[in-house]
């Protein structure tokens, strides 16, 4: 696959400050944007975190946009590629009331907190065609009935498998276990049958989210200890301590380590993001032998994946909202999404962008599209950072065998529900 597909954002801790400020400020009231018309000669600033092929793809898109809109000059402000630092940089500017960046890249977990803080502009007055995007990512950009961010590219997390070791992908979680055990017996180069992110960070939540729909669960802060959620977490716990297909080392793994285990031929299955395709290089054991599917469903569940991805939003303090919207429309058009996917590997956020030409260049986009269509978002709430922090601690304790899954979720559920109730979101 050309380029490097952006990994899921690993940390949202900095948003805790946003949520606290949002609670003090109250919810912003959607208003019709005013300011400099898009037809006027002007300069705008676009903040993003892209480096390497992603950064070059963005620059090429901006160059093409400026040719189509010679009156609008776009300055790209490349902030940190580290998700926590990037978020802090945005927070500092918005909290200070800065009018720049005018438009910016946003992780799927940011919009609700930014909206409640009054830092982002509601976009409904522009009448965006949201039906053309995958619905899960659309939901991530909405708060209290208004739209604050537009999907830029999608990044679903799912289940990777070695097609040479597992010719037919598993149809159930139980089959995944037996396939992993069989692969470990047949290929002694394997160190484990399943790798997943188990470190105490956001990735542990998305790994859990990837599995829970398969058991009929849902990451609902008001009903955390549902039978489906307990079953999903029990599956991951059993993978470590009952079926022994996952190593206890996962308690320190993030998505990069999981990818390395898979690419280097140490595991038959891995829960991770699409960047695994491009990060696996020629000569590595998994190269050319990669399958990617939603996590297989148990009885009462449905195949599932977790939503990751990036969105585009407008600073509520900008005087150049109309020009910023012109840029968003351009960057999220189907031809530009296709070109970006070909250049950088970023999966398009619109179904129409998954074309035969894109499949001809890289057939894996067929598999990515299947996951993107049904990927489940994390709770859309201005207090998601606090929810995340509490849930990370819960999952970490389970993966370290300090507490059993049902007990852990039962203890965490009241506190997480109280967070949402108190925030009224």
Secondary structure, DSSP 4 states (H G I P E B T S, - for coil): --S-PPPPP---TTHHHHHHHHHHH-PPPP----SS-TTS-EEEEEEE---HHHHHHHHHHHHHHHHH-TTEEEEEEE--SSHHHHHHHHHHHHHTT----SEEEEETTTHHHHHHHT-B---GGG---GGGB-HHHHHHTEETTEE--EEEEE--EEEEEETTT-SS--SSHHHHHHHHHHHHHH-TT-SEEEE---SSSHHHHHHHHHHHGGGT----TTSTT-HHHHHHHHHHHHHHHTS--S-GGGGG--HHHHHHHHHTTSEEEEEEETHHHHHSPTTSTTTT-EEEEPBPP-TT---B-B--EEEEEEBTT-S-HHHHHHHHHHHTSHHHHHHHHHHH-PEESBGGG--HHHHHH-THHHHHHHHHTTPBPPP--TTHHHHHHHHHHHHHHHHTTSS-HHHHHHHHHHHHHHHHHHHT-
